[in-house]
């Protein structure tokens, strides 16, 4: 094979690699975006273990938003999670936010459960009905402790 043909093959292979890399970059950027802007809501959790900035916000199991900020509230010592949901997702004022695990080894996400109120949450409002993260380790420890105390009482 001549050197010109080798250079041409290397150039084509390099172009293919760059095109694939650009495709993956565009795909990953598109996954994090929320179409149509949106508005922010806040939820104060006692524990946000496993939730990170960028984590999904789901409604009926469908991703509808992202966590945009996590910060400690120094007055309440609760973790304030700021979530962004699309403008077309209108939530009743008595909606709930729960932290759910995405499997045993996966991360966590925030599940929204709509309430039945006639009033709706406005941009900047706080979701007051929350349930923090449940630690799998603490649940297992409680189970083991209950089993050992049952065994001792018999």
Residue pairs with C-beta under 8 A, 6 or more apart in sequence:
32 54
32 66
34 64
34 65
34 66
34 84
34 85
34 86
35 86
36 86
36 87
36 88
37 86
37 87
38 65
38 84
38 85
38 86
38 87
39 84
39 85
39 87
39 122
39 123
39 124
40 68
40 82
40 83
40 84
40 123
40 124
41 82
41 83
41 84
41 85
41 91
41 121
41 123
41 124
41 125
41 126
41 127
42 80
42 81
42 82
42 83
42 124
42 125
42 126
42 127
43 80
43 81
43 83
43 97
43 110
43 126
43 127
43 130
44 73
44 76
44 78
44 79
44 80
44 81
44 126
44 130
45 78
45 79
45 81
45 97
45 99
45 130
45 131
45 132
45 133
46 78
46 79
46 130
46 132
47 79
47 99
47 132
47 133
47 135
48 70
48 79
48 81
48 99
48 108
48 132
48 133
49 99
49 108
49 132
49 133
49 135
50 99
50 101
50 107
50 108
50 133
51 67
51 70
51 81
51 99
51 107
51 108
51 109
51 110
51 133
52 67
52 70
52 107
53 67
53 68
53 69
53 70
54 66
54 67
55 66
55 67
55 107
55 108
55 109
55 110
56 63
56 65
56 66
56 67
56 109
56 110
57 63
57 64
57 65
57 66
57 67
57 83
57 84
57 85
57 109
57 110
57 112
58 64
58 100
58 109
58 110
58 111
58 112
59 85
59 89
59 111
59 112
59 114
64 85
64 86
64 89
64 112
65 83
65 84
65 85
65 86
65 89
66 83
66 84
67 81
67 82
67 83
67 110
68 82
68 83
68 84
69 80
69 81
69 82
70 79
70 80
70 81
70 82
71 79
71 80
71 82
72 78
72 79
72 80
73 79
73 80
81 97
81 110
83 97
83 110
85 91
85 112
90 120
90 121
91 112
91 114
91 115
91 120
91 121
91 127
92 114
92 115
92 116
92 117
92 118
92 119
92 120
92 121
93 115
93 117
93 119
93 120
93 121
93 125
94 115
94 116
94 117
94 129
95 112
95 113
95 114
95 115
95 117
95 121
95 127
95 129
96 112
96 113
96 115
96 127
96 129
96 130
96 131
97 110
97 111
97 112
97 113
97 127
97 129
97 130
97 131
98 110
98 111
98 113
98 130
98 131
99 108
99 109
99 110
99 111
99 131
99 132
99 133
99 134
100 108
100 109
100 110
100 111
101 107
101 108
101 133
101 134
101 136
102 108
102 109
104 136
108 133
112 127
115 129
121 127
